[in-house]
Amino acid sequence: MKKIISFVVVIIALIAMTIYATMTGSIQVDTLSFIKTVFDPNDETMQVIRDLRFPRIIVAIFAGAALSVAGVLLQAIMRNPLADAGVIGISAGSAFVTTFLLTMFPAYFMYGPLFSFIGGAIACFLVFSLSFKSGLNPLKIILVGIAIAAMFTGLREAFVTICGYMGVMVDGTVSSNLSMRTWNEVEIIVFYGVIGLIVATLLAKWCNLLILQDKTAKSLGFNVTRARVIIAAVAVLLAGVATATVGVISFVGLLIPHIARRLVGHDHKVLIPFSALAGGLLILMADTLGRTLLAPQEIPASTIMAIIGGPFLIFLLRREKN
């Protein structure tokens, strides 16, 4: 019963937040006017909302869903409740490689998600390889991940600085801001996001088996290594496409799975879809708060999430240590 109530509440909240985000901002419309003009192609106000606000809302929801599910998958393969694409450096790796390659080869703009996936895969491989000798110790993974994230963030900032000195225009695709999102970005994140979310849902049974010790899982005829590689690839795909579209937003995959487990339990068949809905709601709330709190100035959703997620990570680290 608790699971059903949790799903109903998060779905209603997501719908309500979507309606509120649509009608609130620099251009505000009341409910009655919105209903009357939403399908009117000649209404200038609705034209602005359709071209600017709708894409932003859709991108925020899918980015939140992708990052949350990526967090669930990473925590499953690492058996670590502290794993998150932003915390362990996957998002930073995606951002650096995407910025570098799109700046050097701007004609390959449509391959941005692929570049982001490559960068995330490199970061994920580094975290795994440097943490493997310690038996994937949770704290060791986090410390290594933070170091990898700092390295790629530093490389990206250095690259941007060098390009500035040389008068080279740096590609601004990977910026942690949801403003000025277009329908092109909606197509990208919806296409790759839906694929990743569907595959993640199909892999829920594998995630449940990875909770077991490796020896136990192998005794059941389960190929642990293959499962980890495939699930990691899906997690990197989800985190990469989100980073390529909205930039680096940390802590989403840390906050949502932790809260979701308390509400719907540890079964990934339920946990993954619930986390997708809750993650979409969280990023949409953060983005809406950021653009309305000090309007017309905007606070990026990544900043809102850093303010919330930083203390939450400290809390989890203290709990893990205890």
C-alpha positions in Angstrom: 0.0 0.0 0.0 2.9 2.4 0.9 4.4 1.8 -2.6 1.1 2.6 -4.4 0.6 5.8 -2.3 4.2 6.9 -3.0 3.7 6.4 -6.8 0.4 8.3 -6.7 1.8 11.2 -4.7 5.0 11.6 -6.9 2.9 11.4 -10.1 0.4 14.0 -8.9 3.3 16.2 -7.7 5.0 15.9 -11.0 1.9 16.9 -12.9 1.2 19.8 -10.6 4.8 21.0 -10.8 4.7 20.8 -14.6 1.6 23.0 -14.7 3.0 25.5 -12.2 6.3 25.7 -14.1 4.5 26.2 -17.4 2.5 29.2 -16.1 5.2 30.8 -13.9 8.2 32.8 -14.9 9.0 36.1 -16.7 5.8 35.5 -18.7 2.9 34.5 -16.4 -0.5 33.2 -17.5 -3.4 32.2 -15.4 -5.1 28.8 -15.7 -8.0 30.0 -17.7 -5.9 31.9 -20.3 -3.6 29.0 -20.6 -6.4 26.5 -21.4 -7.9 28.9 -23.9 -4.7 29.7 -25.8 -2.5 26.6 -25.4 -3.3 25.4 -28.9 -3.7 28.8 -30.5 -0.8 29.2 -33.0 -1.4 33.0 -33.3 -1.1 33.8 -29.6 2.4 35.4 -29.1 2.5 34.6 -25.4 1.8 30.9 -25.9 4.2 30.9 -28.8 7.0 32.0 -26.4 5.9 29.4 -23.8 5.8 26.6 -26.4 9.2 27.5 -27.9 11.1 28.2 -24.7 9.3 27.0 -21.6 8.0 23.6 -22.8 11.4 22.4 -24.0 13.0 23.5 -20.7 10.4 21.6 -18.7 10.7 18.4 -20.7 14.5 18.5 -20.7 14.5 19.0 -16.9 12.2 16.1 -16.3 14.1 13.7 -18.5 17.5 14.8 -17.2 16.3 14.3 -13.6 15.0 10.8 -14.5 18.2 9.9 -16.3 20.5 11.0 -13.6 18.4 9.4 -10.8 18.3 6.0 -12.6 22.0 6.2 -13.4 22.5 6.6 -9.7 20.4 3.6 -8.9 22.4 1.5 -11.4 25.8 2.6 -10.2 24.8 1.9 -6.6 23.7 -1.6 -7.7 26.9 -2.5 -9.5 29.2 -1.0 -6.9 27.0 -2.1 -3.9 27.6 1.4 -2.7 24.8 3.8 -1.6 27.1 6.8 -2.1 27.7 6.3 -5.8 26.4 9.0 -8.1 27.4 10.0 -11.6 28.3 13.5 -10.5 30.1 12.5 -7.3 32.3 9.8 -8.8 33.3 11.8 -11.9 31.3 10.4 -14.7 29.5 13.7 -15.4 32.7 15.6 -15.2 34.4 13.2 -17.7 31.4 13.5 -20.0 31.5 17.3 -19.8 35.3 17.5 -20.5 35.3 15.2 -23.5 32.2 16.7 -25.0 33.5 20.3 -24.6 36.9 19.3 -26.0 35.7 17.4 -29.0 32.9 19.7 -30.0 35.2 22.7 -29.7 37.8 21.0 -31.9 35.3 19.5 -34.3 32.1 21.7 -34.2 30.8 20.1 -37.4 30.1 16.9 -35.4 27.6 18.6 -33.1 25.1 15.8 -33.6 27.6 13.3 -32.0 27.5 15.2 -28.7 25.8 12.3 -26.8 28.3 9.9 -28.2 31.2 12.1 -27.1 29.6 12.4 -23.7 29.2 8.7 -23.4 32.9 8.2 -24.2 33.9 10.7 -21.6 31.7 9.1 -19.0 32.9 5.6 -19.8 36.6 6.7 -19.4 35.8 8.2 -16.0 33.8 5.1 -14.9 36.7 2.9 -16.0 39.2 4.9 -14.0 37.1 4.8 -10.9 36.6 1.0 -11.2 40.2 0.2 -12.0 41.6 2.4 -9.2 39.1 1.1 -6.6 39.1 -2.6 -7.6 42.1 -3.6 -5.4 40.3 -2.4 -2.3 37.3 -4.7 -3.1 35.2 -1.7 -4.3 35.2 -0.3 -0.7 32.4 2.4 -0.6 34.5 5.1 0.9 37.5 4.3 -1.4 35.2 4.6 -4.4 33.9 8.0 -3.3 37.4 9.3 -2.6 38.7 8.1 -6.0 35.6 9.4 -7.7 35.9 12.9 -6.2 39.6 12.9 -7.3 38.5 11.9 -10.9 35.8 14.5 -10.9 38.3 17.2 -9.8 40.7 16.1 -12.5 38.2 16.3 -15.3 36.8 19.6 -14.0 40.3 21.0 -13.9 41.0 19.8 -17.4 37.9 21.4 -18.7 38.5 24.7 -17.0 42.1 24.7 -18.2 41.0 24.0 -21.8 38.4 26.8 -21.7 41.1 29.2 -20.3 43.7 28.2 -23.0 41.1 28.6 -25.7 40.2 32.1 -24.3 43.9 33.1 -24.6 44.1 31.8 -28.1 40.9 33.5 -29.2 39.1 30.2 -29.8 35.4 30.0 -29.3 34.6 27.3 -26.8 31.5 25.2 -27.4 28.9 26.1 -24.8 26.7 23.0 -25.2 27.7 21.6 -21.8 26.7 24.3 -19.4 25.0 23.7 -16.2 21.9 25.7 -17.0 18.6 24.8 -18.4 17.8 28.2 -20.0 17.4 28.5 -23.7 16.9 24.8 -24.2 15.3 24.0 -27.6 13.3 21.3 -29.2 16.5 19.9 -30.7 17.7 19.1 -27.2 14.3 17.7 -26.3 14.6 15.2 -29.2 18.1 14.2 -28.1 17.4 13.6 -24.5 14.0 12.0 -25.1 15.4 9.6 -27.7 18.4 8.4 -25.8 16.8 8.8 -22.4 13.8 6.6 -23.3 16.1 3.9 -24.6 18.3 4.1 -21.5 15.3 4.1 -19.1 13.6 1.1 -20.8 16.9 -0.9 -20.9 17.5 0.0 -17.2 14.0 -1.3 -16.3 14.7 -4.5 -18.2 17.9 -5.0 -16.2 16.1 -4.6 -12.8 16.4 -8.4 -12.1 20.2 -8.3 -12.7 20.4 -5.3 -10.3 18.6 -7.3 -7.6 21.0 -10.2 -8.1 24.0 -7.9 -7.7 22.9 -7.1 -4.2 24.1 -10.6 -3.3 27.8 -11.4 -2.7 29.6 -12.3 -6.0 30.3 -15.9 -4.9 26.6 -16.4 -4.1 25.5 -14.9 -7.4 28.0 -16.9 -9.4 26.8 -20.1 -7.7 23.4 -19.4 -9.2 24.9 -19.3 -12.7 24.8 -15.5 -12.9 27.6 -13.8 -14.9 28.5 -11.0 -12.5 31.2 -9.4 -14.7 29.0 -9.2 -17.8 26.1 -7.8 -15.8 28.3 -5.1 -14.2 29.7 -4.0 -17.6 26.3 -3.9 -19.3 24.6 -2.1 -16.4 27.5 0.4 -16.1 27.2 1.1 -19.9 23.5 1.9 -19.4 24.3 4.1 -16.4 27.0 6.0 -18.4 24.6 6.4 -21.3 21.9 8.0 -19.1 24.4 10.2 -17.2 26.2 11.1 -20.4 23.1 12.2 -22.4 21.9 14.2 -19.4 25.3 15.9 -19.1 25.4 16.6 -22.8 22.0 18.3 -22.6 21.9 20.1 -19.2 25.5 20.1 -18.1 26.9 18.7 -14.8 24.3 18.4 -12.1 25.5 16.4 -9.1 23.8 14.7 -6.2 20.5 13.8 -8.1 21.5 10.2 -8.3 22.5 10.3 -4.6 19.4 11.9 -3.1 16.6 10.2 -5.1 17.6 6.5 -4.7 18.2 7.0 -1.0 14.8 8.5 -0.5 13.1 6.1 -2.9 14.4 3.0 -1.0 12.7 4.3 2.1 9.4 4.7 0.3 9.2 1.8 -2.1 11.9 -0.7 -0.9 15.0 -2.2 -2.5 13.3 -4.1 -5.4 14.8 -2.5 -8.5 11.7 -3.4 -10.5 9.9 -0.8 -8.5 12.9 1.3 -7.5 13.9 2.2 -11.0 10.6 3.6 -12.3 9.9 5.4 -9.0 13.4 7.0 -9.1 12.8 8.2 -12.7 9.6 10.0 -11.7 11.0 11.4 -8.5 14.2 12.5 -10.2 12.2 14.3 -12.9 10.2 16.1 -10.2 13.4 17.1 -8.2 15.2 18.7 -11.2 12.0 20.4 -12.4 11.5 21.8 -8.9 15.1 23.0 -8.7 15.0 24.6 -12.1 11.6 26.3 -11.4 12.9 27.6 -8.0 16.1 28.8 -9.6 14.3 30.9 -12.3 11.6 32.3 -10.0 13.3 32.9 -6.7 15.3 36.0 -7.9 13.5 36.7 -11.1 14.5 38.0 -13.7 17.9 36.7 -12.5 18.3 32.9 -12.6 20.0 30.4 -10.2 21.1 27.3 -12.1 19.5 24.0 -11.1 23.1 22.7 -10.5 23.6 25.3 -7.9 20.4 24.5 -6.1 21.3 20.8 -6.1 24.8 21.5 -4.8 23.3 23.5 -1.9 21.0 20.6 -1.1 23.2 17.6 -2.0 26.5 18.7 -0.3 25.1 18.4 3.3 23.3 15.2 2.3 26.5 13.6 1.1 28.2 14.6 4.4 25.4 13.0 6.3 25.7 9.7 4.3 29.4 9.6 4.6 29.1 10.0 8.4 26.5 7.3 8.5 28.7 5.0 6.3 31.7 5.6 8.6 29.6 4.6 11.6 
